[in-house]
């Protein structure tokens, strides 16, 4: 999500806030800094957000992304450690100022989009402390499910981690788009997708492309991250290809 947002001309990425979820917020923050540095987005600010759910103890899930939060298929972190540091200050204060300034810059002509790919702790705290932000932004979240969950019969992990935060966001009145688990399972990293990420020449059969080395170290990293995810999804959920 960070890479796509940062390298899509139609999107202005205002910043990245982190939240505890699959791993501790400290690891998630380091991973965000590492990803931004690795893909040429060092100028994007990162702010460290909630270290735990609003009313519950932390719940982590290293089986999905490994002990580092961005493990490779052989275990251990893949990306070089960034020397950058997260911005000092409370995440929700920095988020509000960034949203307010951009809202004023566009004269209120369009809402600022807060994209949540993890637990909704930061979003809920932002809406509670700055209720006026409801008029300035919309929320797009990856979470929830319409049927079978991924960490329980009817529960999806991002919502399970902090259900009180989810309730607060859903009932806040902010315009909201939910992308549930079922939708994420329709966008799969197939052999052809991995071949494209590797940078294989057009027309190369996917079974042949798999044997070709990626054309850059960054492509290599992206492929290996997806391969770890593939092994996890194959083992845990029985998917032939990972989302």
N, C-alpha and C positions, 0 to 999 in steps of 0.2 A: 504494500500500500504506500509506504514512504517513497519507494523508488518511482512508482507510477505517478504519484502526485507531484514529486519534485521534477520529473522530466516530461510532464505533459504541459504543452504550451497554454492550453485553455484553463489551467489550474494555477493559482498562486498559493503556494504552501506558506502559511504564516508562521508555523512552528509545530513542534512535536511535544506533547506531554505524555509522560509514561505513567503506568499504573501496575500495581502488583497483580499477578494472575498466574500464567503458566510458570513463572519464576518470580523471585523477589523483585521489588521495584528497583533495587540497586543494580541487579543483573540486567533487567529490562532497559534501564537508562543507559548502561554501558553499551548494550546491543544497539540501541537507537543511535548513539553517537558513532559507533563503529560502522553501521550501515550508511549513515550520511557521509562519513569520511570516505568510505570505500567507493561510493557512487558519485563523488564530485559535488556533494551538497553540503560542504562544510559550513557554509554561511547560514544554514537554517538553525535556529535556536532550538535547544532541547531543555525542557524543564521537568524536574522529577516530581511526580504527583503522589497520589495516595499509596501508602505502604501496606495498607490493609483495608478490608471492607469497612463500611461505615459502622456496622454494629456486630461484626463477627470476626473471629480470628482468621488469619490468612489461610488460603487454600491454594496450594501449588500443584502442578501436574507435569513433572519432568519427563514422564513417559511420552509426551507428545513432541517436545522440542529439545529434550536433553537437559543435562545439568547446567549448561551455560545459558540455555534458552534459545541458542542458535547452533546446536551441535551438527556435526557432519556425520555421515554414515558409519565412520569408524570411531565415533565418540570424540568429545572435546570440541572446543571452539574452532571456527574456521577463519573468521575475519581478524585482521590485525587490530590490536588494541589502539583505539583513537586516543590521542593526547589531549583532546578537547574535554572540557568539563561542562556539565549542565549549568544553566543560569541559576544564580542564587535567587532565593525568594520563594514564596508560596505559589504553587502551580496555578491555583484558581485566580489569584490576583493578576498574574502575568497573562493568563488566558483571557480574562475579562478585558484587560487593557488592549490586548491585540485585537480582540473582536470589536470593542468599542471604537478604536481608532479606524479600523477598516470600514466599519459601518458608517462612520461619519465621513470618511473619504469618498465613499460612493453615494453619499447623500441619502442613505436609507433606501436606495433604489433596489437593492437585493440583499437577501439574508446571507450571513456568513455561515458556512457549513462546518459543523463539528462532526468529524468522522471518528467513530469509536469502534476499534477492532478488538477490544478487550473488555474487561469489567467496566461498569458504568459509574464507578466511584467518583472519578474526577468530574464527570458531567453532572452528577447529582449534587455534589458539593458546590459547583459553580452556580447551578440553578437555585440552590438554597440561599447562598450568601448574596448573590446578585440576581434577584428575581426579575429585574428589568431586562436582563439579557434575553429573556423569552422573545421579546420583540425584535431582537437583532440577529438571531441565528435560527438555524434548523439543525436537527440531529439526524445523522445516518449511522445506524449501528449494525455491526455484524454480531448476531446473537439470537438466542431463542430458537425454538423449533416448532413446527406445526404438527409433528407426530413423534416418532422415536427419537430420543435424545442421544447424545454421545457420551455422557457420564452418568446416565441413569435412564430408566424407562421413558420418562417424559421431561427430562431436563438437559439443557445445553450448558456447557461449562461457563461461558462468559456471564450468563445470567445467574447460574448457580453460585458463582463466587461471591456475588454481592446482590442478592435479590431485593434487599431494601433500597439500594441505589437504583435498580431497574424500576421498581415501583414509583420512586420519586420522579424519575425522568419521564416515564410513561404518563404520569398523572400531572405533569407540570404545565401542560398546555403548549409546550414547544412543538412546532411542526416536526414530525418524526417519520422516518422511513426505516423499517426493520428488514434486514436481509437475513433470513433464518438459515439454519443449518442445511436445510434441503437445497437451498439455492447454491450455497458454496459447494455442495456435492455434485453440481452440474458442470462445474468448471474444473476439469481434471488435467493434471500434468501427464499427458500421454507420451508415448515415445516420440511422436511427431512434435509435440510441444518442447520436449527436452532437446530434440534435435535442433529446433529453431533457437533455443537459448544457447546451445553450444556454438551456434554460428556455422553450422554445417552448410555447405553449398546447396542452393536450391535444387531440388530434384534428387537429393541423396536419399536412398531408402533408409527408413528409420532404423532397421536392424544394422545397417552399415554405419550410420551416423553415430550410433551408440559406442562404436569402437574408436571413433575419431576423437582426438584431444580437443577440448574447447579452445577457441581462438584467443582467449585472454584469461588471466587469473581470476578476474571478477566473474566471468561466465562460468569458470570452473567452480567457484564458490556457490553461485546460484544453483547450479546443477546438483552439487553435493548436498546443499540444504534440502532440496526437493527429494533427493534420494533417501535422506534420513526420514523425512516425512512419509515417503512412500513405504519404507520398511515399517514404520509405526502404524500407518493406516492398514497395511496388509496384515500385520500381526493382530492389532486391536480390533479393527472393524471389518476385515475381510475384503478390502478394496484392492482391485488389480492395479489401479493408478490413484495417486493421491490428489486431493483438491488443492 
